[in-house]
Amino acid sequence: MKALILNALKREQSSIEHIYKILANELKDRGWKSETFMLQDIDISSCKGCFGCWTVTPGICVNEDESSQIIAKFIHSDLIISLTKVTFGGYSSELKKVFDRTIPILSPFFMKAGNETRHKPRYKKYPNLATIGVMIHPDDESEYIFKTLAKRIALHFHAPQQGTLIIFSGQSKEKIHEKIKTLLRTIGGE
Amino acid sequence: MTYRKSALMLIGSPRLTKSNSSSLADYLDRQLQEKYIQTNRIFLLSALKSNDSIIDLFTSVKIAQVIILISPLYCSSLPYIVTKSMELIHGCRTSPNLPNQQFYALLNCGFPEFHHNHTGIAICRLFARESGFIWSGGLGLGMGETIGAKSLDKAGYLFKNVMKSLDLTSQAIAEGKEIPSEAVSLMQKPVLPKFIYKFVAHYNWKRQAKIHGARNKLSDRPLL
């Protein structure tokens, strides 16, 4: 089983650096093959909203950079785990930049899904999505928006399963480890 | 002309002036100016280009009495350039004595349903709260692609609800009030029947792909 970690936590935030290490070790212990993109180290441009990935070179972004690698690995993974600071209830800009660039994996055509419209899948299989948000202080509204956003993104990308986890920066390593184990169990990470 | 107040419009589309966000801003701009509100417009993609332009953004935000974000929805929330701009603006608003500045948001998405914008509007609300602005309401438009980056007035009847909503919103901005619920409801009304919107959208994707010689590749799976 292959996992792709999109780590948008900044290295200089030493109080939360251990979260990634706990996650990577847990995946290893479970026999997962994981690969990580430290988004801080990657220089990709932002989506230009040109829709060239749908109408010029369908399925491939017309602006080639390192995002092409991420998108290819995204679609070939069983699980995507995003690590981000909760930013106004949403994803940090580094993580959002990556998700904005992944629309080539969807079809431009619409489909009906329940009470709303979404883009049809381009591929037959999509990975499960797990999202880990880090917060400094508890904030119910921020947490609710973050969980809602993660669910909506999972629906958008046709993820068979999704899970969201909130970690507070002051939590003990043991507590964080326990939460990560539960998250992985929830989304089929046994 | 003596202005009553100043409003800064932040445009979140990377398509700059050739965007639906810009068309919405054009219409709102005219309404605000008619109400003696001095307007200024910043395209966030351009604002993020250099340290100097970021400082200009900070200065413009600092002096405006009203901030209006007009943005498309990307992947269920705000595009990267908007998120990055928010992080930067938030970072420079550390003073305990910030002036009373109102923050409004107008989001548009390409899906037929307006409710896709809800999470993006909620993020705007939290940004305003955490950055010391007065949250004054958000509008969400579905079927945004019907604008086609053109003038709302020229399309006439098609955008009558959108224009009416913006008329009411501009009045609320002039009076320093929250966006009225009537404006929110008008913006949520479908521009077209859903089945027509979907038909036209699908036709347009095929037409554009044909122009680029990709008509038969629209459903390709190049990463397999």
HADDOCK unambig.tbl for C-alpha pairs under 7 A between the chains (distance, minus, plus):
assign (segid A and resid 46 and name CA) (segid B and resid 80 and name CA) 6.63 0.50 0.50
assign (segid A and resid 48 and name CA) (segid B and resid 14 and name CA) 5.33 0.50 0.50
assign (segid A and resid 48 and name CA) (segid B and resid 15 and name CA) 6.64 0.50 0.50
assign (segid A and resid 49 and name CA) (segid B and resid 14 and name CA) 6.31 0.50 0.50
assign (segid A and resid 49 and name CA) (segid B and resid 15 and name CA) 6.45 0.50 0.50
assign (segid A and resid 54 and name CA) (segid B and resid 218 and name CA) 6.67 0.50 0.50
assign (segid A and resid 55 and name CA) (segid B and resid 205 and name CA) 6.55 0.50 0.50
assign (segid A and resid 55 and name CA) (segid B and resid 208 and name CA) 5.99 0.50 0.50
assign (segid A and resid 55 and name CA) (segid B and resid 209 and name CA) 4.28 0.50 0.50
assign (segid A and resid 55 and name CA) (segid B and resid 212 and name CA) 6.97 0.50 0.50
assign (segid A and resid 55 and name CA) (segid B and resid 214 and name CA) 6.49 0.50 0.50
assign (segid A and resid 55 and name CA) (segid B and resid 218 and name CA) 6.82 0.50 0.50
assign (segid A and resid 56 and name CA) (segid B and resid 209 and name CA) 6.05 0.50 0.50
assign (segid A and resid 56 and name CA) (segid B and resid 212 and name CA) 5.46 0.50 0.50
assign (segid A and resid 56 and name CA) (segid B and resid 214 and name CA) 6.10 0.50 0.50
assign (segid A and resid 57 and name CA) (segid B and resid 214 and name CA) 6.97 0.50 0.50
assign (segid A and resid 58 and name CA) (segid B and resid 217 and name CA) 6.26 0.50 0.50
assign (segid A and resid 58 and name CA) (segid B and resid 218 and name CA) 5.42 0.50 0.50
assign (segid A and resid 58 and name CA) (segid B and resid 220 and name CA) 6.43 0.50 0.50
assign (segid A and resid 59 and name CA) (segid B and resid 220 and name CA) 6.63 0.50 0.50
assign (segid A and resid 59 and name CA) (segid B and resid 221 and name CA) 6.36 0.50 0.50
assign (segid A and resid 59 and name CA) (segid B and resid 222 and name CA) 6.09 0.50 0.50
assign (segid A and resid 72 and name CA) (segid B and resid 223 and name CA) 6.10 0.50 0.50
assign (segid A and resid 88 and name CA) (segid B and resid 123 and name CA) 5.51 0.50 0.50
assign (segid A and resid 88 and name CA) (segid B and resid 126 and name CA) 5.16 0.50 0.50
assign (segid A and resid 88 and name CA) (segid B and resid 127 and name CA) 5.20 0.50 0.50
assign (segid A and resid 89 and name CA) (segid B and resid 123 and name CA) 5.74 0.50 0.50
assign (segid A and resid 89 and name CA) (segid B and resid 126 and name CA) 6.87 0.50 0.50
assign (segid A and resid 90 and name CA) (segid B and resid 123 and name CA) 6.33 0.50 0.50
assign (segid A and resid 93 and name CA) (segid B and resid 80 and name CA) 5.45 0.50 0.50
assign (segid A and resid 93 and name CA) (segid B and resid 83 and name CA) 5.29 0.50 0.50
assign (segid A and resid 93 and name CA) (segid B and resid 84 and name CA) 5.15 0.50 0.50
assign (segid A and resid 96 and name CA) (segid B and resid 80 and name CA) 5.50 0.50 0.50
assign (segid A and resid 97 and name CA) (segid B and resid 80 and name CA) 4.96 0.50 0.50
assign (segid A and resid 99 and name CA) (segid B and resid 75 and name CA) 6.97 0.50 0.50
assign (segid A and resid 100 and name CA) (segid B and resid 74 and name CA) 6.26 0.50 0.50
assign (segid A and resid 100 and name CA) (segid B and resid 75 and name CA) 6.15 0.50 0.50
assign (segid A and resid 100 and name CA) (segid B and resid 79 and name CA) 6.88 0.50 0.50
assign (segid A and resid 107 and name CA) (segid B and resid 219 and name CA) 6.59 0.50 0.50
assign (segid A and resid 109 and name CA) (segid B and resid 202 and name CA) 6.04 0.50 0.50
assign (segid A and resid 116 and name CA) (segid B and resid 113 and name CA) 6.65 0.50 0.50
assign (segid A and resid 117 and name CA) (segid B and resid 111 and name CA) 6.48 0.50 0.50
assign (segid A and resid 117 and name CA) (segid B and resid 112 and name CA) 6.88 0.50 0.50
assign (segid A and resid 122 and name CA) (segid B and resid 219 and name CA) 6.33 0.50 0.50
assign (segid A and resid 122 and name CA) (segid B and resid 221 and name CA) 6.58 0.50 0.50
assign (segid A and resid 123 and name CA) (segid B and resid 221 and name CA) 6.49 0.50 0.50
assign (segid A and resid 145 and name CA) (segid B and resid 119 and name CA) 6.62 0.50 0.50
assign (segid A and resid 145 and name CA) (segid B and resid 122 and name CA) 6.95 0.50 0.50
assign (segid A and resid 149 and name CA) (segid B and resid 76 and name CA) 6.83 0.50 0.50
assign (segid A and resid 149 and name CA) (segid B and resid 119 and name CA) 6.34 0.50 0.50
assign (segid A and resid 152 and name CA) (segid B and resid 76 and name CA) 6.49 0.50 0.50
assign (segid A and resid 153 and name CA) (segid B and resid 75 and name CA) 6.49 0.50 0.50
assign (segid A and resid 153 and name CA) (segid B and resid 76 and name CA) 6.33 0.50 0.50
